[in-house]
Amino acid sequence: MEAEFQSRYSSSGAWARLFAGGDGYEGTTLMRDTADPSRYVVIDLWRDAASFGAFKQAHEAEYAILDKDCEALTESEVHLGTFEDLR
């Protein structure tokens, strides 16, 4: 199911297409661990936390449907945190 996972979570995948409708969405990056090729990190970049919060509130139903649809593609999911760009 790796190909399906990569397809859905890539920078042009289902999540990125859903997020593209949100003001403040700046892109998605999918990265694979070189030591453990079954482990990935997905980075969704938003202008700020408020933009993501507004998106989730406005698209709650679509988000939940896609999240449920992708559930079988992961063994576990860990939110590493909310980070800000210091540029």
C-alpha positions in Angstrom: 0.0 0.0 0.0 3.1 2.2 -0.1 2.3 3.5 -3.6 -1.2 4.5 -2.5 0.1 6.2 0.6 2.7 8.1 -1.4 0.0 9.1 -4.0 -2.4 10.4 -1.4 0.1 12.2 0.8 2.4 13.7 -1.9 2.6 17.3 -2.8 -0.1 16.7 -5.5 -2.1 14.1 -3.6 -5.6 14.0 -2.2 -4.6 15.9 1.0 -2.8 18.6 -1.0 -5.7 19.0 -3.4 -8.1 19.4 -0.4 -5.8 21.9 1.3 -5.4 23.9 -1.9 -8.9 25.3 -1.3 -7.7 26.9 1.9 -6.5 30.5 2.2 -3.0 30.3 3.6 -2.0 26.9 2.3 1.5 26.9 1.0 2.2 23.3 0.1 2.9 19.8 1.2 6.2 17.8 1.4 6.3 14.1 1.8 9.6 12.6 3.1 10.7 9.0 3.5 13.1 7.8 6.2 16.3 6.5 4.6 16.9 4.1 7.5 13.3 2.8 7.5 11.6 3.1 4.1 8.2 2.3 5.6 8.4 5.5 7.8 7.3 8.9 6.4 7.0 12.5 7.5 4.4 14.7 5.9 4.9 18.5 6.2 1.9 20.6 5.4 2.9 24.3 5.2 0.4 27.0 6.2 0.9 30.7 6.4 0.0 30.5 10.1 -1.9 28.3 12.6 -5.1 30.5 12.2 -5.2 29.7 8.5 -5.1 26.0 9.1 -7.7 26.3 11.9 -10.1 28.3 9.7 -9.6 25.7 6.9 -10.3 22.8 9.2 -13.5 24.5 10.5 -14.7 25.3 7.0 -13.9 21.9 5.6 -14.6 19.7 8.6 -16.8 17.2 6.7 -14.4 16.8 3.7 -11.4 16.5 6.1 -13.1 13.8 8.1 -14.1 11.8 5.0 -10.6 11.9 3.6 -9.0 11.1 7.0 -11.3 8.0 7.4 -10.6 7.0 3.8 -6.8 7.1 4.4 -6.9 5.3 7.8 -5.9 1.9 6.3 -2.8 3.4 4.8 -1.0 4.1 8.1 0.1 2.0 11.0 0.1 5.0 13.3 0.1 8.8 13.1 1.9 11.1 15.4 1.5 14.9 15.4 5.1 16.1 16.0 4.0 19.7 16.7 3.2 23.0 15.2 6.3 24.8 13.9 6.8 28.3 12.7 9.2 29.5 10.0 11.9 31.8 11.5 13.0 33.3 8.2 
